[in-house]
Amino acid sequence: MESLEVVEDKVHTGEAFTSLMNRLGMGQDAAYSLAVACDTVFDVRKMRAGNTVRAYYNNDKALEYVVYLSGKTRGTVFKTSDSLAVWNFEREVETSLKYADVTINSSLWNDMSAAGAPVGLIVELADIFAWSVDFFSLQGGDRFKILYEEGVCDGEVVSVEPILYSEFIRGEKVLPAILFDQGDKGNRYWKEDGASLRKAFLKAPLKFTRISSGFSYHRKHPVTGQVRAHTAVDYAAPTGTPVMSIGEGVVLSAGWTNGGGNTVKIRHNSEYTTSYMHLSRYAKGIKQGVHVSQGEVIGYVGATGVATGPHLDFRVWKNGTPVNPLTLDSPSEEPIRPENLAALDSTYKVYNQIIDSLIVR
């Protein structure tokens, strides 16, 4: 059988399917015919810039096949010589249960790596504990225990979800998160007593940044030098980082404020109001009177107004009085349905038995 030379490339920005095939060696008419042959097998309009393509050439340097990788495990093969053809494929993924035990010494990212756990778990943990754990203020000695499914394809870890069970431990306090799906498309993670991990407010309005200035009534302003109250938390983050509403509510205002630059202010209920300042721009559709959902992107980090660099100035008021966002506690959503409590308890025990067996190994 003739061996084929493989050349790996990327889809260029703005490159159409036929243009890509032309560049790889197909004639214009043949490339158009191949696009037509794709029909319902592959939507040529959804070929994404930056994704990998592999071109296979015979000994005469003629293009025989093109493989387009749409993901880590999925792709499409285009037969470009003789009779044209196209088909999709999906590589086999082997899943296994894994357990990680991570203690915070320097940062969650570094300590996750040091423990031999995939750093991709951080994203999943942040989503699960978004209402309960302030990931910007983790302390030395804080600990995460994680039972999860790991997917491996051709020796590469391609997935680290779902997390079946996790614990956040700080001192004597243990906060469990048990995966149990009630089938109502709602919350899936619970405490052992059936309380929901979801709350009225997220712990933070953005992900994976650092706190550059905390809540204080006596802070020296970095620009003016004046000592005054800073009833906010500043999150340093790159320009363009998405900013989310911490809770459901209605936009009170979205406009320029002196010092704060582009600002969005949201009323969540009769008690709580939040504001998001120094935004580079607003999210599409964000204006006064618009209803927003918890976790909805309302704008993007910037340095408008009086600011030394890109960051988010985030503020919370309760009944008109400033409160520290980092100590804000909010009520949980509805607990698990009573008829599911016994099954939740059984699931909780099974997960812990699995962890014990994995530790013994």
C-alpha positions in Angstrom: 0.0 0.0 0.0 1.3 3.4 -0.9 2.5 5.5 2.0 1.1 9.0 2.3 2.9 12.2 3.4 1.1 14.1 6.1 1.2 17.9 6.4 -0.5 19.5 9.4 -2.0 23.0 9.0 -4.6 25.3 10.5 -7.7 26.9 9.1 -6.9 30.5 8.4 -9.1 33.4 9.7 -11.8 34.1 7.2 -10.9 31.2 5.0 -13.8 29.5 3.2 -14.0 25.7 2.7 -13.2 25.9 -1.0 -10.3 28.3 -0.4 -8.8 25.9 2.1 -9.1 23.0 -0.3 -7.5 25.1 -3.1 -4.6 26.0 -0.8 -4.1 22.4 0.1 -4.0 21.3 -3.5 -7.5 20.8 -4.9 -8.7 22.5 -8.1 -11.5 25.0 -7.9 -14.1 22.9 -9.6 -13.2 19.8 -7.5 -13.3 21.8 -4.3 -16.8 23.1 -5.2 -18.0 19.6 -6.0 -16.6 18.3 -2.6 -18.4 21.2 -0.8 -21.7 20.0 -2.5 -20.9 16.4 -1.6 -20.7 17.4 2.1 -24.5 18.0 2.0 -25.9 17.0 5.5 -22.7 15.2 6.6 -20.7 18.4 7.3 -21.7 22.1 7.4 -18.8 23.8 5.6 -19.9 27.2 7.1 -19.0 25.9 10.6 -15.3 25.3 9.9 -13.5 27.3 12.6 -10.4 29.3 12.2 -7.5 27.9 14.2 -8.7 24.3 14.1 -6.2 21.7 12.8 -6.3 20.2 9.4 -4.1 17.3 8.1 -3.5 17.0 4.4 -2.4 13.6 3.0 -0.4 13.5 -0.2 0.6 10.5 -2.4 4.1 10.0 -3.9 3.2 12.2 -6.8 2.3 15.1 -4.4 -1.4 14.8 -5.2 -3.9 15.4 -2.5 -5.6 12.2 -1.4 -7.4 13.1 1.9 -8.0 16.0 4.2 -8.8 15.5 7.9 -10.5 18.3 9.8 -10.4 18.1 13.6 -13.5 19.8 15.1 -12.5 18.8 18.6 -10.1 16.6 20.6 -12.1 13.5 19.8 -14.2 14.4 16.7 -13.4 15.2 13.1 -14.3 14.8 9.4 -12.5 13.1 6.6 -12.7 14.4 3.0 -11.6 12.1 0.2 -10.3 14.4 -2.4 -9.2 12.0 -5.2 -11.1 9.7 -7.6 -14.7 9.5 -6.2 -15.2 12.3 -3.7 -16.6 11.4 -0.3 -16.9 12.8 3.2 -17.6 11.1 6.6 -17.4 12.0 10.2 -15.5 10.1 12.9 -15.2 10.0 16.7 -12.3 8.5 18.5 -12.9 6.2 21.4 -12.6 7.8 24.8 -11.7 5.6 27.8 -13.2 6.8 31.1 -12.1 6.0 34.6 -12.8 7.2 38.1 -10.0 9.4 39.6 -9.5 11.0 43.0 -7.5 14.1 43.8 -6.7 15.6 47.2 -5.3 19.1 46.9 -4.1 21.3 49.8 -3.5 25.0 49.1 0.0 26.2 49.7 0.7 28.8 47.0 -2.3 28.8 44.5 -5.0 26.5 43.4 -3.4 26.3 39.9 0.1 25.4 41.2 -1.1 23.1 43.9 -3.5 21.2 41.5 -0.5 20.6 39.2 1.7 19.6 42.1 -0.9 17.0 43.3 -0.9 15.5 39.8 -4.5 16.5 39.1 -5.5 18.1 35.8 -5.8 21.9 36.1 -9.0 21.6 34.1 -10.6 20.6 37.3 -10.3 24.2 38.5 -13.0 25.3 36.0 -15.4 22.6 37.2 -14.7 23.4 40.9 -15.3 27.1 40.3 -18.7 26.3 38.7 -19.8 24.0 41.5 -18.7 26.1 44.4 -19.4 29.5 42.7 -22.0 30.4 45.4 -20.1 29.1 48.4 -16.3 29.5 48.0 -14.4 32.7 47.3 -11.7 31.4 44.9 -9.9 34.8 45.1 -9.3 34.5 48.9 -8.2 30.9 49.3 -6.0 30.4 52.4 -3.0 28.2 53.0 -4.3 24.9 54.4 -7.6 25.0 52.5 -8.2 21.7 50.9 -10.2 20.2 48.0 -11.1 16.5 47.7 -12.4 15.6 44.3 -13.9 12.4 42.8 -14.3 12.7 39.1 -14.4 10.9 35.7 -11.4 11.3 33.5 -11.6 10.7 29.8 -8.4 9.7 27.9 -8.1 9.5 24.1 -4.8 8.3 22.5 -3.0 8.9 25.8 -4.3 12.4 26.2 -6.6 13.6 28.9 -9.6 15.1 27.0 -12.1 15.5 29.8 -12.3 15.8 33.6 -16.0 15.8 34.1 -18.3 15.3 35.7 -17.1 15.8 39.2 -19.2 13.2 41.1 -18.3 14.4 44.6 -16.1 17.1 46.1 -15.3 18.6 49.5 -14.0 22.0 50.4 -12.3 21.9 53.8 -11.2 24.9 55.8 -10.1 24.1 59.3 -13.0 22.1 61.0 -15.5 23.2 58.4 -16.4 20.8 55.6 -18.5 21.7 52.6 -19.5 18.7 50.5 -20.9 18.8 46.9 -22.7 15.7 45.9 -23.8 15.2 42.3 -27.4 14.2 42.2 -29.6 15.0 39.2 -33.3 15.4 39.9 -34.1 15.5 36.2 -35.6 19.0 36.4 -32.7 20.8 34.6 -32.1 22.6 37.8 -29.4 22.3 40.5 -27.3 19.1 40.5 -25.0 19.6 43.5 -26.2 19.3 47.1 -24.9 19.2 50.7 -25.4 15.9 52.5 -28.6 17.3 54.2 -30.2 18.1 50.9 -29.5 21.9 51.0 -28.7 23.4 47.6 -25.2 24.7 46.8 -26.8 27.3 44.6 -27.6 30.7 46.3 -29.1 34.0 45.4 -25.7 35.5 44.7 -22.4 34.3 43.2 -19.3 34.7 45.4 -17.6 36.8 42.6 -18.6 38.6 39.4 -15.7 37.2 37.3 -13.4 34.2 37.1 -9.7 33.6 37.7 -8.3 37.0 38.6 -6.8 38.4 41.7 -8.0 40.9 44.3 -5.9 44.0 44.0 -7.7 46.1 46.7 -10.2 45.1 49.4 -13.1 46.6 51.2 -11.9 49.4 53.6 -13.0 52.7 55.1 -9.4 54.0 55.1 -7.6 53.4 51.8 -5.1 55.6 50.1 -6.4 56.1 46.6 -3.7 55.0 44.0 -4.4 57.9 41.7 -5.4 60.9 43.9 -3.4 59.9 47.0 -6.3 60.8 49.2 -7.3 58.5 52.1 -10.9 57.7 51.9 -13.4 54.8 52.1 -13.2 52.1 49.5 -16.4 50.2 50.0 -15.7 47.8 47.2 -13.5 45.0 46.1 -11.2 45.5 43.1 -10.5 42.5 40.9 -7.4 43.0 38.7 -8.0 41.3 35.3 -7.1 41.7 31.7 -9.1 44.2 29.6 -12.0 42.3 28.0 -12.5 39.8 30.8 -16.3 39.1 31.0 -18.1 40.5 34.0 -21.2 38.7 35.3 -24.1 39.8 37.4 -23.9 38.0 40.7 -27.6 37.6 40.8 -30.9 38.0 39.0 -32.1 41.6 38.8 -33.0 44.7 36.8 -30.4 47.2 35.4 -30.9 50.5 37.2 -28.4 52.3 35.0 -25.7 51.6 32.4 -23.6 54.7 31.7 -20.7 56.9 32.6 -20.0 57.9 36.2 -17.4 60.3 37.5 -14.4 58.3 38.6 -16.1 55.0 37.9 -16.1 55.3 34.1 -18.5 52.9 32.4 -20.7 51.5 35.1 -23.6 49.1 35.4 -25.8 49.2 38.5 -28.3 46.4 39.2 -31.1 46.1 41.7 -31.6 42.5 42.7 -34.5 42.7 45.2 -35.8 45.1 47.8 -32.6 44.8 49.8 -29.6 44.3 47.6 -28.0 46.5 44.8 -24.7 45.9 43.1 -22.4 48.0 40.8 -19.7 47.1 38.3 -17.3 50.0 37.4 -14.4 50.8 35.0 -15.8 48.6 32.3 -14.2 48.8 28.8 -17.7 48.3 27.3 -21.1 46.9 28.0 -22.5 43.6 26.9 -25.0 43.6 24.1 -28.4 44.7 25.2 -27.4 46.0 28.6 -29.3 49.2 29.3 -31.6 50.7 32.0 -34.7 48.5 32.7 -33.3 45.3 31.3 -33.8 42.1 33.3 -30.6 40.1 33.8 -30.0 36.5 35.1 -27.5 35.3 37.6 -24.2 34.7 35.8 -25.2 36.7 32.7 -22.4 38.8 31.2 -23.2 42.5 31.6 -19.9 44.0 30.5 -16.1 43.6 30.2 -13.2 44.6 32.4 -11.5 47.9 31.5 -9.8 51.0 32.9 -12.3 53.7 32.2 -12.7 56.6 34.6 -10.0 57.1 37.3 -8.0 53.9 37.2 -4.3 52.9 37.2 -5.0 49.8 35.1 -7.6 47.3 34.0 -9.7 46.1 36.9 -13.3 45.7 38.1 -14.5 47.9 41.0 -17.3 45.8 42.5 -19.7 47.1 45.1 -22.7 45.8 47.1 -25.3 47.7 49.1 -27.9 46.2 51.5 -30.7 48.6 52.2 -28.5 51.4 50.9 -25.6 50.6 53.2 -22.3 49.4 51.7 -21.4 45.8 52.7 -18.2 43.8 52.0 -18.8 41.6 49.0 -16.3 39.0 50.3 -18.4 38.4 53.5 -21.8 38.6 51.8 -23.9 35.6 52.7 -27.1 34.9 50.7 -29.9 32.4 51.1 -29.8 29.0 49.3 -32.2 28.0 46.6 -34.8 25.3 47.2 -33.5 22.2 48.8 -33.7 18.8 47.2 -37.2 17.3 46.9 -38.0 15.3 50.0 -38.7 12.1 48.0 -35.0 12.2 46.8 -33.4 12.6 50.3 -32.9 8.8 50.8 -31.3 8.4 47.3 -29.1 11.4 47.9 -27.9 9.8 51.2 -27.2 6.5 49.4 -25.3 8.3 46.7 -23.2 10.2 49.3 -22.2 7.0 51.0 -21.4 5.2 47.7 -19.1 8.1 46.6 -17.2 8.0 49.9 -16.8 4.2 49.6 -15.4 4.7 46.1 -13.0 7.3 47.4 -11.9 5.0 50.2 -11.2 2.2 47.6 -9.2 4.5 45.4 -7.1 5.7 48.4 -6.3 2.1 49.4 -5.0 1.5 45.9 
